[in-house]
Amino acid sequence: MAVQVQGSVSSPMDRPLANYPPDIWGDRFLTLSFDISELESCSRQVEVLKETVKDMLMASTTDPIRNIFLIYSLCRLGVSYHFETEVEQQLAHRFDTLSQLIHNNNYDLHTIADMFQVFRFHGYNMSSRKYNISCIYIYHINLN
């Protein structure tokens, strides 16, 4: 970077360099080698596990709470993006019967809160006022 002052060009400004101590790791990570076949083996194993989780997600239609907790776990683990269509299908089906599910069963407050969190996280508008009486009732039962 040259600086021009009153028609004359001065030499580029030299920036001082920091005098850092040598790296304790050396260049160990610069020469990291990995086996492509091992990477492909891991990729195949991941695909098999993804299919297993998809099957678990679609097969758990008998117990709706187990299904919602599975979706909750996938979200908390950060892998739910692999199963977006399956999760949306399951939640759409569960959302239609959620009111009956909560009123017909005596779930604890933790279970209801996790169900609300899953549905709200996926964009379902839920009013807590609708379920306020059952939550207070369940909370009162658990205290006694």
Buried (B, 14 or more C-beta within 10 A) or exposed (E): EEEEEEEEEEEEEEEEEEEEEEEEEEEEEEEEEEEEEEEEEEEEEEEEEEEEBBEBBEEBEEEBBEBBBBBBEBBEEEEBEBBEEBBEEBBEEBBEEBEEBBEEEEBEEEBBEBBBBBBEEBEBEBEEEEBEEBBEEBEEEEEE
